């Protein structure tokens, strides 16, 4: 059996440039046990995973090596890196053998799982057989109350393995691995597409992706990257996590993710959240076996990260008790102290920038254009609202270098020392000024976080949020059609 750790996908680029300083990799302490935990999958506000731990709820059985069979468990997030204690999941479809590696439709009403054939036979019958029972993919449907096994994957065959499905976000593609005849050796990765309600004949991803080794545990992210694990492609040792994607109609040569994704141990089962800020994978540890890890970027935690707002510094001015001068050559005139004047007892004025202004209401003799007398004067201090301020364009092109800075940020409640940038595409950086290149079109939300530079506490409840500030700005990335 194998185990791996979880991480953020597109952080791969940041990792190559900046190293481990920008990510956090921690085991899921509430999830991992002395048994094996593996195959994380996103489910509502938490994850589903598989474990061969002993359960008092699910029927207890062991295999020929006296190990318990894998069953599905669920856990919900309590905070960014903490989870509730796991509970058995979909026990109504649990058979006598293994259920593992779930993948869900976007509405979480359809689930595809890896399951042993003959899993519904009695234990006594199964124990009489000495044959190796293969894996297949099975579909389950949620009725609103319970899960039911609704159908078997049409390409299952008890003479070979079909397992580890991953469903695309739109539900139209299903990747899986199999050692069916006609492959390149061991388990290969295959793709089938839903056409007119039926899954098309599986297509082998070809020799660029598949090797004589096993290519297993695929995960397809909605940005178009396919993650999987393999001992081939020059892995660092054991199973490594790789990714590939289609360019010019072909799958590119798989890219090996750097440390801390991969090590000399087995890493597999990698998944990445749609927002690309949280990932999970499994690592095999010599003592505890397979454990699930969570990977998050080093962007500090904030209570909130509201949209930044651009201020106009506009004010209304009116002097109560002013005299009626309409029948004379005398007129009221507001002098705003920035070179702008308005002749009226009531005026609206927008200052171009913050600062200290002497605002006065004068009576002007229109014949001589001189001040007849000054009726009132005010010292007006205009301060910008306290917020991290992102200076960046609203729209950029794909592959265009974008310059961003935080120089207009206004932080008065603490001394700003560190500036964290989350570009919304899985990449982060630090510094008052930064640059970034978006490699695909879309709408992204840039987050700018400012802190005092203190170390991140281990526990969220120990964070002093009064010494942190955060804001976000939308940026639209478009394809440049001009060649």
C-alpha positions as a printed NumPy array, in Angstrom:
array([[  0.   ,   0.   ,   0.   ],
       [  1.069,   3.594,  -0.623],
       [  0.725,   7.028,   0.931],
       [  1.203,  10.701,  -0.075],
       [  0.88 ,  14.381,   0.831],
       [ -1.42 ,  17.122,  -0.363],
       [ -0.559,  20.431,  -1.976],
       [ -1.487,  23.274,  -4.257],
       [ -1.056,  22.523,  -7.898],
       [ -0.011,  25.629,  -9.666],
       [  2.169,  26.522,  -6.7  ],
       [  4.61 ,  24.345,  -8.618],
       [  5.816,  27.454, -10.413],
       [  6.231,  29.389,  -7.179],
       [  8.025,  26.498,  -5.536],
       [ 10.646,  26.361,  -8.261],
       [ 11.389,  30.032,  -7.701],
       [ 10.952,  30.534,  -3.979],
       [ 11.054,  27.142,  -2.246],
       [  9.315,  25.934,   0.863],
       [  8.988,  29.381,   2.41 ],
       [  5.776,  29.867,   0.478],
       [  3.901,  26.694,   1.383],
       [  2.814,  24.749,   4.431],
       [  2.653,  20.96 ,   4.382],
       [  1.141,  19.332,   7.452],
       [ -0.415,  15.925,   8.153],
       [ -4.141,  15.761,   8.807],
       [ -3.819,  14.864,  12.469],
       [ -7.563,  14.426,  12.969],
       [ -7.688,  12.018,  10.008],
       [ -4.526,   9.905,  10.104],
       [ -4.25 ,   6.788,  12.276],
       [ -1.892,   3.849,  12.666],
       [ -3.78 ,   2.31 ,   9.738],
       [ -3.674,   3.514,   6.111],
       [ -5.497,   6.653,   4.957],
       [ -5.482,   7.498,   1.274],
       [ -7.458,   8.643,  -1.806],
       [ -8.662,  12.096,  -0.663],
       [-11.505,  13.604,  -2.693],
       [-13.318,  16.909,  -2.307],
       [-16.829,  16.612,  -0.925],
       [-18.97 ,  19.628,   0.026],
       [-17.036,  21.525,   2.746],
       [-14.592,  18.737,   3.517],
       [-13.091,  15.6  ,   2.018],
       [-13.862,  11.923,   1.535],
       [-11.021,   9.444,   1.94 ],
       [-10.38 ,   5.709,   2.233],
       [ -8.977,   3.862,   5.221],
       [ -8.474,   0.281,   6.331],
       [ -8.967,   1.165,  10.003],
       [-11.187,  -0.991,  12.206],
       [-14.731,   0.353,  12.387],
       [-17.511,  -0.447,  14.817],
       [-20.138,   0.768,  12.358],
       [-19.118,  -0.984,   9.147],
       [-19.018,  -4.781,   8.993],
       [-15.589,  -5.97 ,  10.097],
       [-13.676,  -8.286,   7.789],
       [-10.034,  -8.93 ,   6.988],
       [ -8.138,  -9.995,   3.893],
       [ -5.693, -12.897,   3.543],
       [ -2.998, -10.792,   5.263],
       [ -5.318, -10.118,   8.205],
       [ -5.712,  -6.45 ,   7.202],
       [ -9.071,  -4.722,   7.33 ],
       [-10.631,  -3.738,   4.012],
       [-10.714,  -0.128,   2.834],
       [-13.91 ,   1.82 ,   3.451],
       [-14.983,   5.415,   2.796],
       [-14.889,   8.093,   5.501],
       [-15.815,  11.784,   5.513],
       [-14.575,  14.758,   7.478],
       [-15.495,  18.46 ,   7.45 ],
       [-13.24 ,  21.455,   7.817],
       [-13.29 ,  23.285,  11.15 ],
       [-10.737,  25.871,  10.041],
       [ -8.097,  26.227,   7.344],
       [ -5.985,  23.32 ,   8.55 ],
       [ -8.197,  21.57 ,  11.096],
       [-10.864,  18.957,  10.521],
       [-13.608,  17.226,  12.439],
       [-13.158,  13.629,  13.513],
       [-13.928,  11.374,  10.513],
       [-17.165,   9.417,  10.178],
       [-17.996,   6.411,   7.968],
       [-19.461,   7.552,   4.649],
       [-22.177,   5.884,   2.546],
       [-22.255,   2.785,   4.743],
       [-25.432,   1.66 ,   2.962],
       [-23.37 ,   0.67 ,  -0.086],
       [-20.461,  -0.834,   1.84 ],
       [-19.831,  -4.428,   0.766],
       [-17.596,  -7.075,   2.27 ],
       [-14.447,  -6.035,   0.382],
       [-12.881,  -2.66 ,  -0.563],
       [-14.504,   0.68 ,  -1.414],
       [-12.052,   3.432,  -2.245],
       [-11.054,   6.438,  -4.403],
       [-14.315,   8.331,  -4.819],
       [-14.945,  11.099,  -7.345],
       [-18.082,  13.229,  -7.453],
       [-20.232,  15.192,  -9.848],
       [-20.347,  18.953,  -9.358],
       [-23.589,  18.733,  -7.344],
       [-22.307,  15.776,  -5.257],
       [-25.279,  13.623,  -6.274],
       [-23.328,  11.126,  -8.385],
       [-20.248,   9.264,  -7.17 ],
       [-17.873,   6.904,  -8.955],
       [-15.859,   4.605,  -6.698],
       [-13.309,   1.824,  -6.992],
       [-14.766,  -1.407,  -5.643],
       [-13.928,  -5.087,  -5.705],
       [-16.042,  -7.339,  -7.862],
       [-18.163,  -9.84 ,  -5.889],
       [-18.087,  -7.461,  -2.921],
       [-21.738,  -8.215,  -2.127],
       [-21.171, -11.95 ,  -1.77 ],
       [-21.105, -13.427,   1.717],
       [-17.791, -13.564,   3.534],
       [-18.007, -17.321,   3.79 ],
       [-18.26 , -17.624,   0.007],
       [-15.435, -15.193,  -0.579],
       [-13.166, -16.932,   1.91 ],
       [-13.628, -20.253,   0.123],
       [-12.054, -18.78 ,  -3.025],
       [ -8.299, -18.368,  -3.392],
       [ -8.495, -16.254,  -6.568],
       [ -7.465, -12.599,  -6.673],
       [-10.631, -10.515,  -6.978],
       [-10.025,  -7.556,  -9.289],
       [-11.239,  -3.952,  -9.038],
       [-13.871,  -2.175, -11.093],
       [-15.496,   1.256, -11.159],
       [-19.075,   1.554,  -9.909],
       [-21.536,   4.45 , -10.004],
       [-23.593,   5.427,  -6.953],
       [-26.425,   7.959,  -6.825],
       [-27.624,  10.003,  -3.847],
       [-31.402,   9.837,  -3.384],
       [-31.538,  12.759,  -0.979],
       [-31.284,  10.407,   1.976],
       [-29.129,   7.419,   1.019],
       [-26.583,   6.322,  -1.558],
       [-27.514,   3.483,  -3.891],
       [-25.326,   1.599,  -6.348],
       [-26.974,   2.597,  -9.602],
       [-24.835,   0.963, -12.281],
       [-21.502,  -0.606, -13.158],
       [-18.932,   1.124, -15.349],
       [-19.46 ,  -0.333, -18.847],
       [-15.758,  -1.131, -19.345],
       [-15.277,  -3.207, -16.204],
       [-13.899,  -6.682, -16.768],
       [-13.15 ,  -9.21 , -14.036],
       [-10.038, -10.338, -15.909],
       [ -8.188,  -7.045, -15.307],
       [ -8.172,  -3.952, -13.07 ],
       [-10.238,  -0.822, -13.731],
       [ -9.841,   1.703, -10.929],
       [ -9.133,   5.176,  -9.51 ],
       [-11.649,   7.303, -11.483],
       [-11.519,  11.097, -11.63 ],
       [-14.405,  13.071, -13.09 ],
       [-13.975,  16.401, -14.856],
       [-15.705,  19.433, -13.354],
       [-18.396,  19.429, -16.062],
       [-18.944,  15.681, -15.715],
       [-18.164,  14.99 , -19.38 ],
       [-14.745,  13.347, -18.998],
       [-13.694,  10.423, -16.84 ],
       [-10.04 ,   9.453, -16.444],
       [ -9.078,   6.143, -14.866],
       [ -6.252,   3.623, -14.831],
       [ -6.283,   0.012, -15.95 ],
       [ -4.045,  -2.879, -16.916],
       [ -6.446,  -3.881, -19.676],
       [ -4.865,  -5.49 , -22.761],
       [ -3.282,  -3.194, -25.337],
       [ -1.477,  -0.879, -22.896],
       [  2.199,  -0.013, -22.514],
       [  2.783,  -2.058, -19.363],
       [  1.283,  -2.16 , -15.875],
       [ -1.534,   0.323, -15.277],
       [ -2.065,   2.941, -17.996],
       [ -4.164,   6.084, -17.908],
       [ -7.318,   6.139, -20.021],
       [ -9.963,   8.727, -20.942],
       [-13.626,   8.195, -21.73 ],
       [-16.114,  10.93 , -22.618],
       [-19.844,  11.155, -21.996],
       [-21.515,  11.421, -25.407],
       [-25.312,  11.322, -25.701],
       [-25.557,   9.806, -22.234],
       [-23.04 ,   7.006, -22.898],
       [-19.359,   6.669, -22.068],
       [-17.216,   6.407, -25.191],
       [-14.69 ,   3.617, -25.718],
       [-11.667,   4.296, -23.465],
       [ -8.739,   6.024, -25.166],
       [ -5.239,   5.249, -23.951],
       [ -3.357,   8.515, -23.322],
       [ -0.42 ,   7.165, -25.281],
       [  3.315,   6.543, -24.785],
       [  4.121,  10.155, -23.888],
       [  2.144,   9.698, -20.672],
       [  2.137,   5.942, -20.098],
       [  5.259,   3.863, -19.494],
       [  6.145,   0.265, -18.686],
       [  5.592,   1.228, -15.032],
       [  2.232,   1.911, -13.369],
       [  0.577,   5.281, -14.049],
       [ -2.059,   5.595, -11.326],
       [ -4.199,   7.912,  -9.192],
       [ -5.204,  10.483, -11.848],
       [ -6.786,  13.801, -10.881],
       [ -8.12 ,  16.17 , -13.525],
       [ -8.226,  19.849, -12.562],
       [-10.607,  22.205, -14.296],
       [ -7.731,  24.327, -15.642],
       [ -6.909,  21.355, -17.876],
       [ -4.023,  19.719, -16.052],
       [ -4.024,  15.997, -15.359],
       [ -2.112,  14.95 , -12.233],
       [ -1.082,  11.359, -11.653],
       [  1.605,   9.253, -10.026],
       [  4.2  ,   6.999, -11.62 ],
       [  7.479,   5.242, -10.975],
       [  8.439,   6.022, -14.538],
       [  9.412,   9.326, -16.172],
       [ 12.582,   9.513, -14.045],
       [ 10.868,   9.674, -10.664],
       [ 12.859,  10.751,  -7.61 ],
       [ 12.113,   7.416,  -5.978],
       [  9.003,   5.27 ,  -5.742],
       [  5.79 ,   6.867,  -6.943],
       [  6.126,  10.56 ,  -7.803],
       [  3.439,  13.103,  -8.651],
       [  3.496,  14.378, -12.24 ],
       [  1.253,  16.515, -14.364],
       [  0.525,  16.691, -18.066],
       [ -1.819,  18.771, -20.192],
       [ -2.859,  19.028, -23.818],
       [ -0.953,  21.49 , -25.985],
       [ -1.472,  21.697, -29.74 ],
       [ -3.727,  18.656, -29.501],
       [ -1.187,  16.401, -27.759],
       [ -0.431,  15.457, -24.169],
       [  2.878,  17.04 , -23.17 ],
       [  5.75 ,  15.152, -21.573],
       [  4.857,  14.743, -17.872],
       [  6.41 ,  17.246, -15.472],
       [  7.755,  15.95 , -12.157],
       [  6.667,  18.151,  -9.264],
       [  9.568,  19.293,  -7.055],
       [ 10.082,  18.89 ,  -3.33 ],
       [  8.129,  19.02 ,  -1.071],
       [  5.634,  17.302,  -3.395],
       [  7.942,  14.414,  -4.169],
       [ 10.628,  12.582,  -2.221],
       [ 12.344,   9.186,  -2.198],
       [  9.098,   7.78 ,  -0.759],
       [  5.795,   7.101,  -2.499],
       [  3.602,  10.163,  -3.157],
       [  0.224,   9.768,  -4.815],
       [ -3.459,  10.669,  -4.791],
       [ -2.882,  14.404,  -5.317],
       [ -5.952,  16.676,  -5.571],
       [ -6.232,  20.465,  -5.844],
       [ -9.153,  22.708,  -4.926],
       [-10.93 ,  24.663,  -7.713],
       [ -9.589,  27.897,  -6.184],
       [ -6.085,  26.381,  -6.175],
       [ -5.37 ,  27.448,  -2.604],
       [ -5.522,  24.019,  -0.954],
       [ -4.351,  20.588,  -1.977],
       [ -4.046,  17.103,  -0.528],
       [ -1.937,  14.064,  -1.248],
       [ -0.741,  10.864,   0.34 ],
       [  2.743,   9.952,   1.436],
       [  3.911,   6.572,   2.582],
       [  5.614,   6.851,   5.953],
       [  7.689,   3.922,   7.143],
       [  6.112,   3.797,  10.601],
       [  2.494,   4.917,  10.17 ],
       [  1.968,   3.711,   6.602],
       [ -0.076,   5.844,   4.22 ],
       [ -1.045,   9.275,   5.601],
       [ -2.917,  12.207,   4.1  ],
       [ -1.306,  15.648,   4.145],
       [ -2.789,  19.055,   3.483],
       [ -0.823,  21.656,   1.571],
       [ -1.666,  25.341,   1.697],
       [  0.227,  28.375,   0.534],
       [  1.978,  30.611,   3.033],
       [ -0.496,  33.445,   2.546],
       [ -1.353,  34.307,   6.174],
       [ -4.812,  33.744,   7.579],
       [ -7.139,  36.749,   7.751],
       [-10.592,  37.112,   9.254],
       [-11.739,  38.734,   6.031],
       [-10.329,  39.991,   2.769],
       [-12.866,  42.557,   1.461],
       [-12.767,  44.12 ,  -2.002],
       [-10.581,  47.21 ,  -2.106],
       [-12.362,  50.45 ,  -2.866],
       [-11.116,  53.515,  -4.68 ],
       [-11.902,  56.755,  -2.881],
       [-12.978,  59.985,  -4.568],
       [-12.396,  62.265,  -1.525],
       [-15.597,  64.145,  -2.339],
       [-17.321,  66.452,   0.146],
       [-20.332,  68.76 ,   0.389],
       [-19.927,  72.264,   1.811],
       [-22.716,  74.491,   3.133],
       [-22.635,  77.371,   5.597],
       [-25.762,  77.783,   7.712],
       [-26.871,  81.307,   8.559],
       [-25.3  ,  82.916,   5.529],
       [-26.769,  86.207,   4.313],
       [-28.827,  86.717,   1.154],
       [-26.456,  88.598,  -1.146],
       [-28.369,  88.091,  -4.396],
       [-29.241,  91.77 ,  -4.791],
       [-25.745,  93.066,  -4.197],
       [-22.364,  92.883,  -5.933],
       [-21.192,  90.678,  -3.098],
       [-21.129,  86.926,  -3.596],
       [-20.13 ,  83.937,  -1.488],
       [-17.181,  81.901,  -2.699],
       [-15.778,  78.632,  -1.352],
       [-11.986,  78.379,  -1.543],
       [-11.015,  74.714,  -1.086],
       [ -7.322,  75.319,  -0.538],
       [ -6.254,  73.272,  -3.56 ],
       [ -6.534,  76.066,  -6.126],
       [-10.221,  75.382,  -6.848],
       [-13.029,  77.838,  -6.005],
       [-16.832,  77.807,  -6.349],
       [-19.17 ,  80.813,  -5.971],
       [-22.117,  79.555,  -3.975],
       [-23.181,  79.023,  -0.372],
       [-23.497,  75.285,  -1.208],
       [-20.866,  73.363,  -3.123],
       [-19.651,  69.844,  -3.897],
       [-15.957,  69.329,  -4.368],
       [-13.651,  66.351,  -4.918],
       [-10.049,  66.608,  -3.811],
       [ -7.524,  64.87 ,  -6.02 ],
       [ -5.56 ,  63.324,  -3.157],
       [ -5.366,  63.138,   0.628],
       [ -3.745,  65.967,   2.522],
       [ -4.289,  68.998,   4.753],
       [ -6.454,  71.741,   3.267],
       [ -7.484,  75.201,   4.513],
       [-11.097,  75.583,   3.338],
       [-12.695,  78.999,   3.629],
       [-15.977,  80.707,   2.746],
       [-15.315,  84.252,   1.578],
       [-17.512,  87.127,   0.504],
       [-16.235,  88.44 ,  -2.823],
       [-16.877,  91.866,  -4.276],
       [-17.662,  90.988,  -7.886],
       [-16.772,  94.509,  -9.005],
       [-13.211,  94.392,  -7.673],
       [-12.858,  90.547,  -7.522],
       [-11.376,  90.978,  -4.067],
       [-12.279,  89.347,  -0.769],
       [-14.699,  91.665,   1.017],
       [-14.506,  89.622,   4.209],
       [-14.046,  86.003,   5.298],
       [-17.11 ,  84.463,   6.889],
       [-15.679,  81.067,   7.92 ],
       [-12.608,  78.899,   7.604],
       [-11.965,  75.231,   8.346],
       [ -8.889,  73.04 ,   8.682],
       [ -9.689,  69.908,   6.688],
       [ -7.488,  66.855,   7.043],
       [ -8.258,  64.218,   4.413],
       [ -6.899,  60.775,   5.228],
       [ -7.281,  57.733,   3.006],
       [ -9.265,  54.82 ,   4.418],
       [ -7.153,  52.248,   6.157],
       [ -6.723,  49.349,   3.761],
       [ -4.063,  47.461,   1.83 ],
       [ -4.179,  49.027,  -1.625],
       [ -3.391,  47.068,  -4.783],
       [ -2.095,  49.158,  -7.657],
       [ -2.593,  46.999, -10.747],
       [ -4.369,  47.208, -14.117],
       [ -7.975,  46.016, -14.392],
       [ -7.357,  44.055, -17.602],
       [ -4.239,  42.343, -18.97 ],
       [ -3.355,  39.883, -21.72 ],
       [ -2.329,  36.266, -21.293],
       [  1.472,  35.977, -20.896],
       [  1.809,  39.722, -20.312],
       [  4.033,  40.776, -17.419],
       [  1.897,  42.583, -14.829],
       [  3.457,  44.998, -12.348],
       [  1.756,  45.355,  -8.966],
       [  2.609,  47.378,  -5.88 ],
       [  1.227,  48.178,  -2.43 ],
       [  2.727,  51.664,  -2.07 ],
       [ -0.643,  53.374,  -1.669],
       [ -1.64 ,  51.1  ,   1.207],
       [ -2.726,  52.913,   4.349],
       [ -2.115,  50.977,   7.567],
       [ -2.272,  52.97 ,  10.814],
       [ -3.158,  50.36 ,  13.45 ],
       [  0.173,  48.524,  13.18 ],
       [  3.577,  48.805,  11.521],
       [  3.471,  47.15 ,   8.103],
       [  6.52 ,  44.956,   7.537],
       [  5.559,  42.077,   5.23 ],
       [  3.451,  42.124,   2.069],
       [  1.922,  38.884,   0.757],
       [  0.475,  38.545,  -2.74 ],
       [ -1.917,  35.815,  -3.83 ],
       [ -2.49 ,  36.204,  -7.572],
       [ -5.605,  34.017,  -7.608],
       [ -4.148,  31.39 ,  -9.951],
       [ -2.311,  29.308,  -7.357],
       [  0.846,  31.47 ,  -7.289],
       [  1.996,  33.759,  -4.494],
       [  4.861,  36.157,  -3.804],
       [  6.088,  38.633,  -1.226],
       [  7.249,  42.248,  -1.243],
       [  5.836,  45.766,  -1.508],
       [  6.309,  45.498,  -5.283],
       [  5.963,  42.401,  -7.436],
       [  5.383,  41.119, -10.97 ],
       [  3.303,  38.261, -12.316],
       [  2.385,  36.586, -15.6  ],
       [ -0.969,  34.836, -16.071],
       [ -0.711,  31.837, -18.392],
       [ -4.437,  31.548, -19.133],
       [ -7.499,  33.727, -19.631],
       [-10.101,  34.22 , -16.927],
       [-11.218,  36.387, -14.04 ],
       [ -8.901,  36.285, -11.041],
       [ -8.972,  37.889,  -7.607],
       [ -5.665,  39.259,  -6.368],
       [ -5.289,  39.303,  -2.597],
       [ -2.851,  41.575,  -0.784],
       [ -2.173,  40.787,   2.856],
       [ -0.07 ,  42.956,   5.157],
       [  1.313,  41.848,   8.528],
       [  3.8  ,  42.904,  11.184],
       [  6.125,  40.111,  10.063],
       [  5.501,  37.871,  13.071],
       [  5.724,  34.113,  12.629],
       [  2.501,  32.291,  11.815],
       [  1.166,  30.599,  15.   ],
       [  0.536,  26.87 ,  14.849],
       [ -3.056,  27.334,  16.053],
       [ -5.5  ,  29.723,  14.419],
       [ -6.89 ,  30.801,  17.804],
       [ -3.47 ,  32.246,  18.674],
       [ -3.469,  34.702,  15.754],
       [ -3.739,  38.401,  16.613],
       [ -5.905,  39.561,  13.704],
       [ -5.621,  43.205,  14.825],
       [ -2.079,  43.1  ,  13.41 ],
       [ -3.184,  41.931,   9.955],
       [ -4.998,  43.585,   7.065],
       [ -6.135,  42.222,   3.725],
       [ -7.947,  43.364,   0.583],
       [ -8.65 ,  41.965,  -2.863],
       [ -8.971,  43.295,  -6.402],
       [-10.409,  41.701,  -9.522],
       [ -8.278,  41.408, -12.634],
       [ -9.482,  40.136, -16.005],
       [ -7.011,  38.233, -18.183],
       [ -7.862,  38.013, -21.872],
       [ -6.328,  36.264, -24.852],
       [ -4.436,  38.607, -27.114],
       [ -5.827,  37.941, -30.58 ],
       [ -3.412,  40.343, -32.285],
       [ -0.471,  38.531, -33.895]])
